[in-house]
Amino acid sequence: MNAVSVPTVKLRSGQEIPQLGLGTARNDDATTRRNVADAIGLGYRLIDTAAKYENEVGVGQGIADAGIPRDELFVTTKLRGSEQGYGSTLQALDSSLERLGLDYVDLYLIHWPLPRLDRYVDSWRAMEEAVALGKVRAIGVSNFLPEHLDRLAAETTTVPVVNQIEIHPQFPNRELIAENTRRGIVTESWSPLANANDLLKSPVLDEIASTHGCSAVQVVLAWHLHQGLVVIPKASHPDRLRQNLDVFDIHLTDDDVARIATLSTGERSGGQDPATHEEF
């Protein structure tokens, strides 16, 4: 399989973000290094990590191993909760860049709003400063609800380019997607396969997959793409990396989409409600 050319989505900052990338959560540095290098070789250009994942070193090593020009990649990392605050955000970003071995990241996200901590506005102002300093090309958020977005709009001048949120057929999160769209924010799906739980055993997905000559995983990824979402599935084996990338010719019908809608339970895969969840 030759390297796949992945479609892109335009951000309000003017950048183009690949519509499908590699998620790296819950992988150690060694595994991440191998996965990132393999993924880039197959055509992945969006690599998503976070300080909380503690594998930024592995991401940076994998990028170096792949040996392609930096400007061909779109690298995202995230600010962890324990480092929120104006000064600590700038220090945290410098530490992330050092671990990654990069001069800049394409996208920097606040990982969780942590409303009880009440530091995400100060963190956002620091991220605006980081853009001015050239350390970040664009800034966004993760797991932000409308009330958190409202506060950023009221107290700062930059609208997030991305809101990375939990989305999968069991938790389609349609209202928040609509809110993001209304504000000109691109929605990016995390946990797009519901952490590979019993969702992938659904007879509905199996039947749709059989119709399209693909796997249940590929049907779910096509469902994300069908909505215009950016999606970052995690995979460790090269064969799975290839399969996850081989989804752009799967065109779901209206009936397919209606049947997938019946899988909604309204339940988050990990029960992490951004209104109360705390992750430091």
C-alpha positions as protocol buffer text, in pm:
chain_id: "A"
residue {
  index: 1
  type: MET
  ca { x: 0 y: 0 z: 0 }
}
residue {
  index: 2
  type: ASN
  ca { x: 140 y: 337 z: -104 }
}
residue {
  index: 3
  type: ALA
  ca { x: 114 y: 635 z: 129 }
}
residue {
  index: 4
  type: VAL
  ca { x: -246 y: 758 z: 135 }
}
residue {
  index: 5
  type: SER
  ca { x: -330 y: 1122 z: 74 }
}
residue {
  index: 6
  type: VAL
  ca { x: -566 y: 1225 z: 355 }
}
residue {
  index: 7
  type: PRO
  ca { x: -828 y: 1498 z: 293 }
}
residue {
  index: 8
  type: THR
  ca { x: -803 y: 1811 z: 505 }
}
residue {
  index: 9
  type: VAL
  ca { x: -1042 y: 2043 z: 687 }
}
residue {
  index: 10
  type: LYS
  ca { x: -983 y: 2418 z: 693 }
}
residue {
  index: 11
  type: LEU
  ca { x: -945 y: 2583 z: 1034 }
}
residue {
  index: 12
  type: ARG
  ca { x: -1045 y: 2940 z: 1108 }
}
residue {
  index: 13
  type: SER
  ca { x: -671 y: 3013 z: 1154 }
}
residue {
  index: 14
  type: GLY
  ca { x: -622 y: 2936 z: 785 }
}
residue {
  index: 15
  type: GLN
  ca { x: -446 y: 2605 z: 844 }
}
residue {
  index: 16
  type: GLU
  ca { x: -552 y: 2274 z: 694 }
}
residue {
  index: 17
  type: ILE
  ca { x: -585 y: 1988 z: 943 }
}
residue {
  index: 18
  type: PRO
  ca { x: -584 y: 1630 z: 809 }
}
residue {
  index: 19
  type: GLN
  ca { x: -928 y: 1478 z: 859 }
}
residue {
  index: 20
  type: LEU
  ca { x: -791 y: 1151 z: 998 }
}
residue {
  index: 21
  type: GLY
  ca { x: -488 y: 1114 z: 1220 }
}
residue {
  index: 22
  type: LEU
  ca { x: -320 y: 897 z: 1481 }
}
residue {
  index: 23
  type: GLY
  ca { x: -428 y: 898 z: 1844 }
}
residue {
  index: 24
  type: THR
  ca { x: -163 y: 801 z: 2097 }
}
residue {
  index: 25
  type: ALA
  ca { x: -337 y: 785 z: 2436 }
}
residue {
  index: 26
  type: ARG
  ca { x: -234 y: 508 z: 2679 }
}
residue {
  index: 27
  type: ASN
  ca { x: 81 y: 412 z: 2484 }
}
residue {
  index: 28
  type: ASP
  ca { x: 431 y: 429 z: 2629 }
}
residue {
  index: 29
  type: ASP
  ca { x: 722 y: 604 z: 2458 }
}
residue {
  index: 30
  type: ALA
  ca { x: 861 y: 294 z: 2288 }
}
residue {
  index: 31
  type: THR
  ca { x: 527 y: 185 z: 2144 }
}
residue {
  index: 32
  type: THR
  ca { x: 445 y: 541 z: 2045 }
}
residue {
  index: 33
  type: ARG
  ca { x: 777 y: 587 z: 1868 }
}
residue {
  index: 34
  type: ARG
  ca { x: 717 y: 279 z: 1655 }
}
residue {
  index: 35
  type: ASN
  ca { x: 351 y: 363 z: 1586 }
}
residue {
  index: 36
  type: VAL
  ca { x: 424 y: 721 z: 1485 }
}
residue {
  index: 37
  type: ALA
  ca { x: 702 y: 624 z: 1245 }
}
residue {
  index: 38
  type: ASP
  ca { x: 488 y: 346 z: 1094 }
}
residue {
  index: 39
  type: ALA
  ca { x: 186 y: 575 z: 1062 }
}
residue {
  index: 40
  type: ILE
  ca { x: 378 y: 852 z: 890 }
}
residue {
  index: 41
  type: GLY
  ca { x: 520 y: 598 z: 647 }
}
residue {
  index: 42
  type: LEU
  ca { x: 166 y: 494 z: 556 }
}
residue {
  index: 43
  type: GLY
  ca { x: 48 y: 850 z: 495 }
}
residue {
  index: 44
  type: TYR
  ca { x: -72 y: 978 z: 833 }
}
residue {
  index: 45
  type: ARG
  ca { x: 15 y: 1345 z: 875 }
}
residue {
  index: 46
  type: LEU
  ca { x: -188 y: 1433 z: 1188 }
}
residue {
  index: 47
  type: ILE
  ca { x: -32 y: 1308 z: 1513 }
}
residue {
  index: 48
  type: ASP
  ca { x: -220 y: 1374 z: 1838 }
}
residue {
  index: 49
  type: THR
  ca { x: -60 y: 1352 z: 2183 }
}
residue {
  index: 50
  type: ALA
  ca { x: -84 y: 1525 z: 2521 }
}
residue {
  index: 51
  type: ALA
  ca { x: 139 y: 1601 z: 2817 }
}
residue {
  index: 52
  type: LYS
  ca { x: -94 y: 1380 z: 3022 }
}
residue {
  index: 53
  type: TYR
  ca { x: -17 y: 1081 z: 2798 }
}
residue {
  index: 54
  type: GLU
  ca { x: 351 y: 1099 z: 2899 }
}
residue {
  index: 55
  type: ASN
  ca { x: 463 y: 987 z: 2554 }
}
residue {
  index: 56
  type: GLU
  ca { x: 563 y: 1316 z: 2388 }
}
residue {
  index: 57
  type: VAL
  ca { x: 924 y: 1191 z: 2380 }
}
residue {
  index: 58
  type: GLY
  ca { x: 811 y: 887 z: 2183 }
}
residue {
  index: 59
  type: VAL
  ca { x: 610 y: 1103 z: 1945 }
}
residue {
  index: 60
  type: GLY
  ca { x: 912 y: 1322 z: 1879 }
}
residue {
  index: 61
  type: GLN
  ca { x: 1136 y: 1021 z: 1824 }
}
residue {
  index: 62
  type: GLY
  ca { x: 886 y: 866 z: 1584 }
}
residue {
  index: 63
  type: ILE
  ca { x: 869 y: 1191 z: 1387 }
}
residue {
  index: 64
  type: ALA
  ca { x: 1248 y: 1204 z: 1368 }
}
residue {
  index: 65
  type: ASP
  ca { x: 1263 y: 838 z: 1259 }
}
residue {
  index: 66
  type: ALA
  ca { x: 1010 y: 900 z: 981 }
}
residue {
  index: 67
  type: GLY
  ca { x: 1241 y: 1160 z: 829 }
}
residue {
  index: 68
  type: ILE
  ca { x: 987 y: 1369 z: 639 }
}
residue {
  index: 69
  type: PRO
  ca { x: 987 y: 1752 z: 635 }
}
residue {
  index: 70
  type: ARG
  ca { x: 837 y: 1905 z: 949 }
}
residue {
  index: 71
  type: ASP
  ca { x: 603 y: 2126 z: 749 }
}
residue {
  index: 72
  type: GLU
  ca { x: 430 y: 1816 z: 608 }
}
residue {
  index: 73
  type: LEU
  ca { x: 311 y: 1715 z: 956 }
}
residue {
  index: 74
  type: PHE
  ca { x: 36 y: 1848 z: 1181 }
}
residue {
  index: 75
  type: VAL
  ca { x: 130 y: 1785 z: 1545 }
}
residue {
  index: 76
  type: THR
  ca { x: -114 y: 1841 z: 1833 }
}
residue {
  index: 77
  type: THR
  ca { x: -40 y: 1830 z: 2204 }
}
residue {
  index: 78
  type: LYS
  ca { x: -239 y: 1934 z: 2509 }
}
residue {
  index: 79
  type: LEU
  ca { x: -196 y: 2124 z: 2834 }
}
residue {
  index: 80
  type: ARG
  ca { x: -249 y: 1904 z: 3138 }
}
residue {
  index: 81
  type: GLY
  ca { x: -472 y: 2020 z: 3422 }
}
residue {
  index: 82
  type: SER
  ca { x: -197 y: 2049 z: 3684 }
}
residue {
  index: 83
  type: GLU
  ca { x: -19 y: 2306 z: 3465 }
}
residue {
  index: 84
  type: GLN
  ca { x: -311 y: 2539 z: 3397 }
}
residue {
  index: 85
  type: GLY
  ca { x: -257 y: 2910 z: 3473 }
}
residue {
  index: 86
  type: TYR
  ca { x: -85 y: 3185 z: 3274 }
}
residue {
  index: 87
  type: GLY
  ca { x: 282 y: 3139 z: 3365 }
}
residue {
  index: 88
  type: SER
  ca { x: 261 y: 2765 z: 3415 }
}
residue {
  index: 89
  type: THR
  ca { x: 97 y: 2720 z: 3072 }
}
residue {
  index: 90
  type: LEU
  ca { x: 389 y: 2891 z: 2899 }
}
residue {
  index: 91
  type: GLN
  ca { x: 634 y: 2675 z: 3097 }
}
residue {
  index: 92
  type: ALA
  ca { x: 434 y: 2362 z: 3018 }
}
residue {
  index: 93
  type: LEU
  ca { x: 440 y: 2438 z: 2647 }
}
residue {
  index: 94
  type: ASP
  ca { x: 817 y: 2485 z: 2653 }
}
residue {
  index: 95
  type: SER
  ca { x: 850 y: 2149 z: 2830 }
}
residue {
  index: 96
  type: SER
  ca { x: 626 y: 1980 z: 2571 }
}
residue {
  index: 97
  type: LEU
  ca { x: 830 y: 2125 z: 2286 }
}
residue {
  index: 98
  type: GLU
  ca { x: 1150 y: 2004 z: 2450 }
}
residue {
  index: 99
  type: ARG
  ca { x: 1011 y: 1651 z: 2492 }
}
residue {
  index: 100
  type: LEU
  ca { x: 885 y: 1650 z: 2134 }
}
residue {
  index: 101
  type: GLY
  ca { x: 1210 y: 1789 z: 2000 }
}
residue {
  index: 102
  type: LEU
  ca { x: 1015 y: 2047 z: 1799 }
}
residue {
  index: 103
  type: ASP
  ca { x: 1034 y: 2426 z: 1762 }
}
residue {
  index: 104
  type: TYR
  ca { x: 655 y: 2457 z: 1745 }
}
residue {
  index: 105
  type: VAL
  ca { x: 334 y: 2256 z: 1749 }
}
residue {
  index: 106
  type: ASP
  ca { x: 61 y: 2307 z: 1495 }
}
residue {
  index: 107
  type: LEU
  ca { x: -217 y: 2292 z: 1753 }
}
residue {
  index: 108
  type: TYR
  ca { x: -214 y: 2331 z: 2132 }
}
residue {
  index: 109
  type: LEU
  ca { x: -525 y: 2237 z: 2328 }
}
residue {
  index: 110
  type: ILE
  ca { x: -645 y: 2285 z: 2684 }
}
residue {
  index: 111
  type: HIS
  ca { x: -707 y: 1920 z: 2770 }
}
residue {
  index: 112
  type: TRP
  ca { x: -1001 y: 1968 z: 3012 }
}
residue {
  index: 113
  type: PRO
  ca { x: -1176 y: 2288 z: 3131 }
}
residue {
  index: 114
  type: LEU
  ca { x: -1159 y: 2192 z: 3502 }
}
residue {
  index: 115
  type: PRO
  ca { x: -1416 y: 2457 z: 3598 }
}
residue {
  index: 116
  type: ARG
  ca { x: -1361 y: 2411 z: 3970 }
}
residue {
  index: 117
  type: LEU
  ca { x: -996 y: 2505 z: 3925 }
}
residue {
  index: 118
  type: ASP
  ca { x: -1104 y: 2817 z: 3731 }
}
residue {
  index: 119
  type: ARG
  ca { x: -779 y: 2867 z: 3541 }
}
residue {
  index: 120
  type: TYR
  ca { x: -874 y: 2792 z: 3182 }
}
residue {
  index: 121
  type: VAL
  ca { x: -921 y: 3158 z: 3088 }
}
residue {
  index: 122
  type: ASP
  ca { x: -573 y: 3248 z: 3216 }
}
residue {
  index: 123
  type: SER
  ca { x: -437 y: 2942 z: 3036 }
}
residue {
  index: 124
  type: TRP
  ca { x: -606 y: 3055 z: 2715 }
}
residue {
  index: 125
  type: ARG
  ca { x: -449 y: 3401 z: 2739 }
}
residue {
  index: 126
  type: ALA
  ca { x: -108 y: 3235 z: 2773 }
}
residue {
  index: 127
  type: MET
  ca { x: -180 y: 3025 z: 2466 }
}
residue {
  index: 128
  type: GLU
  ca { x: -268 y: 3339 z: 2271 }
}
residue {
  index: 129
  type: GLU
  ca { x: 75 y: 3470 z: 2373 }
}
residue {
  index: 130
  type: ALA
  ca { x: 236 y: 3144 z: 2256 }
}
residue {
  index: 131
  type: VAL
  ca { x: 87 y: 3196 z: 1909 }
}
residue {
  index: 132
  type: ALA
  ca { x: 238 y: 3546 z: 1897 }
}
residue {
  index: 133
  type: LEU
  ca { x: 575 y: 3398 z: 1998 }
}
residue {
  index: 134
  type: GLY
  ca { x: 562 y: 3144 z: 1713 }
}
residue {
  index: 135
  type: LYS
  ca { x: 564 y: 2842 z: 1944 }
}
residue {
  index: 136
  type: VAL
  ca { x: 214 y: 2739 z: 1840 }
}
residue {
  index: 137
  type: ARG
  ca { x: 42 y: 2779 z: 1502 }
}
residue {
  index: 138
  type: ALA
  ca { x: -314 y: 2755 z: 1635 }
}
residue {
  index: 139
  type: ILE
  ca { x: -493 y: 2699 z: 1964 }
}
residue {
  index: 140
  type: GLY
  ca { x: -801 y: 2509 z: 2064 }
}
residue {
  index: 141
  type: VAL
  ca { x: -973 y: 2325 z: 2344 }
}
residue {
  index: 142
  type: SER
  ca { x: -1077 y: 1975 z: 2438 }
}
residue {
  index: 143
  type: ASN
  ca { x: -1389 y: 1870 z: 2628 }
}
residue {
  index: 144
  type: PHE
  ca { x: -1527 y: 2224 z: 2645 }
}
residue {
  index: 145
  type: LEU
  ca { x: -1902 y: 2266 z: 2689 }
}
residue {
  index: 146
  type: PRO
  ca { x: -2099 y: 2570 z: 2561 }
}
residue {
  index: 147
  type: GLU
  ca { x: -2067 y: 2751 z: 2894 }
}
residue {
  index: 148
  type: HIS
  ca { x: -1689 y: 2720 z: 2881 }
}
residue {
  index: 149
  type: LEU
  ca { x: -1681 y: 2843 z: 2521 }
}
residue {
  index: 150
  type: ASP
  ca { x: -1910 y: 3133 z: 2618 }
}
residue {
  index: 151
  type: ARG
  ca { x: -1668 y: 3242 z: 2887 }
}
residue {
  index: 152
  type: LEU
  ca { x: -1370 y: 3236 z: 2651 }
}
residue {
  index: 153
  type: ALA
  ca { x: -1571 y: 3444 z: 2403 }
}
residue {
  index: 154
  type: ALA
  ca { x: -1662 y: 3698 z: 2672 }
}
residue {
  index: 155
  type: GLU
  ca { x: -1317 y: 3735 z: 2828 }
}
residue {
  index: 156
  type: THR
  ca { x: -1066 y: 3677 z: 2545 }
}
residue {
  index: 157
  type: THR
  ca { x: -1026 y: 3765 z: 2179 }
}
residue {
  index: 158
  type: THR
  ca { x: -940 y: 3434 z: 2008 }
}
residue {
  index: 159
  type: VAL
  ca { x: -1199 y: 3172 z: 1916 }
}
residue {
  index: 160
  type: PRO
  ca { x: -1071 y: 2812 z: 1946 }
}
residue {
  index: 161
  type: VAL
  ca { x: -1005 y: 2654 z: 1608 }
}
residue {
  index: 162
  type: VAL
  ca { x: -1088 y: 2304 z: 1737 }
}
residue {
  index: 163
  type: ASN
  ca { x: -1290 y: 2147 z: 2017 }
}
residue {
  index: 164
  type: GLN
  ca { x: -1181 y: 1785 z: 2061 }
}
residue {
  index: 165
  type: ILE
  ca { x: -1465 y: 1594 z: 2227 }
}
residue {
  index: 166
  type: GLU
  ca { x: -1585 y: 1240 z: 2287 }
}
residue {
  index: 167
  type: ILE
  ca { x: -1789 y: 1119 z: 1990 }
}
residue {
  index: 168
  type: HIS
  ca { x: -1888 y: 770 z: 1880 }
}
residue {
  index: 169
  type: PRO
  ca { x: -2215 y: 605 z: 1772 }
}
residue {
  index: 170
  type: GLN
  ca { x: -2314 y: 531 z: 2132 }
}
residue {
  index: 171
  type: PHE
  ca { x: -2249 y: 895 z: 2229 }
}
residue {
  index: 172
  type: PRO
  ca { x: -2296 y: 1100 z: 1911 }
}
residue {
  index: 173
  type: ASN
  ca { x: -2280 y: 1434 z: 2096 }
}
residue {
  index: 174
  type: ARG
  ca { x: -2484 y: 1605 z: 1823 }
}
residue {
  index: 175
  type: GLU
  ca { x: -2578 y: 1915 z: 2021 }
}
residue {
  index: 176
  type: LEU
  ca { x: -2219 y: 2003 z: 2102 }
}
residue {
  index: 177
  type: ILE
  ca { x: -2114 y: 1939 z: 1741 }
}
residue {
  index: 178
  type: ALA
  ca { x: -2385 y: 2184 z: 1633 }
}
residue {
  index: 179
  type: GLU
  ca { x: -2264 y: 2439 z: 1891 }
}
residue {
  index: 180
  type: ASN
  ca { x: -1908 y: 2410 z: 1765 }
}
residue {
  index: 181
  type: THR
  ca { x: -2023 y: 2453 z: 1406 }
}
residue {
  index: 182
  type: ARG
  ca { x: -2228 y: 2761 z: 1495 }
}
residue {
  index: 183
  type: ARG
  ca { x: -1918 y: 2920 z: 1645 }
}
residue {
  index: 184
  type: GLY
  ca { x: -1692 y: 2829 z: 1352 }
}
residue {
  index: 185
  type: ILE
  ca { x: -1506 y: 2566 z: 1557 }
}
residue {
  index: 186
  type: VAL
  ca { x: -1400 y: 2239 z: 1394 }
}
residue {
  index: 187
  type: THR
  ca { x: -1503 y: 1931 z: 1591 }
}
residue {
  index: 188
  type: GLU
  ca { x: -1249 y: 1655 z: 1644 }
}
residue {
  index: 189
  type: SER
  ca { x: -1354 y: 1314 z: 1777 }
}
residue {
  index: 190
  type: TRP
  ca { x: -1170 y: 1139 z: 2056 }
}
residue {
  index: 191
  type: SER
  ca { x: -1254 y: 783 z: 2157 }
}
residue {
  index: 192
  type: PRO
  ca { x: -1407 y: 748 z: 1808 }
}
residue {
  index: 193
  type: LEU
  ca { x: -1449 y: 372 z: 1848 }
}
residue {
  index: 194
  type: ALA
  ca { x: -1586 y: 392 z: 2206 }
}
residue {
  index: 195
  type: ASN
  ca { x: -1258 y: 243 z: 2331 }
}
residue {
  index: 196
  type: ALA
  ca { x: -1333 y: -67 z: 2122 }
}
residue {
  index: 197
  type: ASN
  ca { x: -1601 y: -184 z: 2364 }
}
residue {
  index: 198
  type: ASP
  ca { x: -1906 y: -391 z: 2269 }
}
residue {
  index: 199
  type: LEU
  ca { x: -2000 y: -125 z: 2011 }
}
residue {
  index: 200
  type: LEU
  ca { x: -1785 y: -303 z: 1753 }
}
residue {
  index: 201
  type: LYS
  ca { x: -1977 y: -627 z: 1808 }
}
residue {
  index: 202
  type: SER
  ca { x: -2303 y: -466 z: 1698 }
}
residue {
  index: 203
  type: PRO
  ca { x: -2495 y: -667 z: 1433 }
}
residue {
  index: 204
  type: VAL
  ca { x: -2596 y: -335 z: 1278 }
}
residue {
  index: 205
  type: LEU
  ca { x: -2233 y: -245 z: 1213 }
}
residue {
  index: 206
  type: ASP
  ca { x: -2156 y: -596 z: 1090 }
}
residue {
  index: 207
  type: GLU
  ca { x: -2441 y: -581 z: 839 }
}
residue {
  index: 208
  type: ILE
  ca { x: -2337 y: -239 z: 710 }
}
residue {
  index: 209
  type: ALA
  ca { x: -1975 y: -353 z: 692 }
}
residue {
  index: 210
  type: SER
  ca { x: -2076 y: -659 z: 489 }
}
residue {
  index: 211
  type: THR
  ca { x: -2261 y: -435 z: 244 }
}
residue {
  index: 212
  type: HIS
  ca { x: -1958 y: -213 z: 191 }
}
residue {
  index: 213
  type: GLY
  ca { x: -1698 y: -491 z: 200 }
}
residue {
  index: 214
  type: CYS
  ca { x: -1515 y: -348 z: 501 }
}
residue {
  index: 215
  type: SER
  ca { x: -1485 y: -393 z: 878 }
}
residue {
  index: 216
  type: ALA
  ca { x: -1706 y: -259 z: 1157 }
}
residue {
  index: 217
  type: VAL
  ca { x: -1418 y: -32 z: 1262 }
}
residue {
  index: 218
  type: GLN
  ca { x: -1402 y: 114 z: 913 }
}
residue {
  index: 219
  type: VAL
  ca { x: -1778 y: 175 z: 915 }
}
residue {
  index: 220
  type: VAL
  ca { x: -1750 y: 375 z: 1237 }
}
residue {
  index: 221
  type: LEU
  ca { x: -1460 y: 581 z: 1103 }
}
residue {
  index: 222
  type: ALA
  ca { x: -1656 y: 646 z: 782 }
}
residue {
  index: 223
  type: TRP
  ca { x: -1947 y: 762 z: 1001 }
}
residue {
  index: 224
  type: HIS
  ca { x: -1721 y: 1027 z: 1159 }
}
residue {
  index: 225
  type: LEU
  ca { x: -1593 y: 1139 z: 820 }
}
residue {
  index: 226
  type: HIS
  ca { x: -1948 y: 1149 z: 682 }
}
residue {
  index: 227
  type: GLN
  ca { x: -2025 y: 1420 z: 939 }
}
residue {
  index: 228
  type: GLY
  ca { x: -1721 y: 1626 z: 843 }
}
residue {
  index: 229
  type: LEU
  ca { x: -1547 y: 1553 z: 1172 }
}
residue {
  index: 230
  type: VAL
  ca { x: -1173 y: 1518 z: 1226 }
}
residue {
  index: 231
  type: VAL
  ca { x: -1103 y: 1178 z: 1378 }
}
residue {
  index: 232
  type: ILE
  ca { x: -799 y: 1035 z: 1558 }
}
residue {
  index: 233
  type: PRO
  ca { x: -830 y: 657 z: 1604 }
}
residue {
  index: 234
  type: LYS
  ca { x: -562 y: 476 z: 1798 }
}
residue {
  index: 235
  type: ALA
  ca { x: -392 y: 168 z: 1653 }
}
residue {
  index: 236
  type: SER
  ca { x: -75 y: -22 z: 1733 }
}
residue {
  index: 237
  type: HIS
  ca { x: -34 y: -280 z: 1456 }
}
residue {
  index: 238
  type: PRO
  ca { x: 66 y: -171 z: 1104 }
}
residue {
  index: 239
  type: ASP
  ca { x: -223 y: -369 z: 953 }
}
residue {
  index: 240
  type: ARG
  ca { x: -473 y: -184 z: 1170 }
}
residue {
  index: 241
  type: LEU
  ca { x: -305 y: 147 z: 1090 }
}
residue {
  index: 242
  type: ARG
  ca { x: -355 y: 68 z: 720 }
}
residue {
  index: 243
  type: GLN
  ca { x: -718 y: -34 z: 768 }
}
residue {
  index: 244
  type: ASN
  ca { x: -798 y: 281 z: 963 }
}
residue {
  index: 245
  type: LEU
  ca { x: -657 y: 490 z: 680 }
}
residue {
  index: 246
  type: ASP
  ca { x: -840 y: 293 z: 410 }
}
residue {
  index: 247
  type: VAL
  ca { x: -1182 y: 448 z: 468 }
}
residue {
  index: 248
  type: PHE
  ca { x: -1211 y: 738 z: 230 }
}
residue {
  index: 249
  type: ASP
  ca { x: -1385 y: 534 z: -40 }
}
residue {
  index: 250
  type: ILE
  ca { x: -1656 y: 411 z: 200 }
}
residue {
  index: 251
  type: HIS
  ca { x: -1967 y: 618 z: 131 }
}
residue {
  index: 252
  type: LEU
  ca { x: -2244 y: 555 z: 380 }
}
residue {
  index: 253
  type: THR
  ca { x: -2602 y: 584 z: 263 }
}
residue {
  index: 254
  type: ASP
  ca { x: -2876 y: 773 z: 444 }
}
residue {
  index: 255
  type: ASP
  ca { x: -3012 y: 437 z: 554 }
}
residue {
  index: 256
  type: ASP
  ca { x: -2672 y: 336 z: 692 }
}
residue {
  index: 257
  type: VAL
  ca { x: -2655 y: 656 z: 894 }
}
residue {
  index: 258
  type: ALA
  ca { x: -3012 y: 611 z: 1022 }
}
residue {
  index: 259
  type: ARG
  ca { x: -2931 y: 257 z: 1135 }
}
residue {
  index: 260
  type: ILE
  ca { x: -2612 y: 368 z: 1310 }
}
residue {
  index: 261
  type: ALA
  ca { x: -2821 y: 631 z: 1493 }
}
residue {
  index: 262
  type: THR
  ca { x: -3012 y: 349 z: 1663 }
}
residue {
  index: 263
  type: LEU
  ca { x: -2691 y: 256 z: 1849 }
}
residue {
  index: 264
  type: SER
  ca { x: -2696 y: 574 z: 2056 }
}
residue {
  index: 265
  type: THR
  ca { x: -2721 y: 514 z: 2431 }
}
residue {
  index: 266
  type: GLY
  ca { x: -2631 y: 867 z: 2542 }
}
residue {
  index: 267
  type: GLU
  ca { x: -2357 y: 720 z: 2761 }
}
residue {
  index: 268
  type: ARG
  ca { x: -1993 y: 827 z: 2757 }
}
residue {
  index: 269
  type: SER
  ca { x: -1750 y: 537 z: 2729 }
}
residue {
  index: 270
  type: GLY
  ca { x: -1562 y: 646 z: 3043 }
}
residue {
  index: 271
  type: GLY
  ca { x: -1829 y: 852 z: 3215 }
}
residue {
  index: 272
  type: GLN
  ca { x: -1613 y: 1165 z: 3195 }
}
residue {
  index: 273
  type: ASP
  ca { x: -1851 y: 1462 z: 3209 }
}
residue {
  index: 274
  type: PRO
  ca { x: -1657 y: 1784 z: 3130 }
}
residue {
  index: 275
  type: ALA
  ca { x: -1877 y: 1978 z: 3372 }
}
residue {
  index: 276
  type: THR
  ca { x: -1726 y: 1786 z: 3663 }
}
residue {
  index: 277
  type: HIS
  ca { x: -1442 y: 1565 z: 3541 }
}
residue {
  index: 278
  type: GLU
  ca { x: -1098 y: 1648 z: 3676 }
}
residue {
  index: 279
  type: GLU
  ca { x: -777 y: 1520 z: 3523 }
}
residue {
  index: 280
  type: PHE
  ca { x: -444 y: 1657 z: 3637 }
}
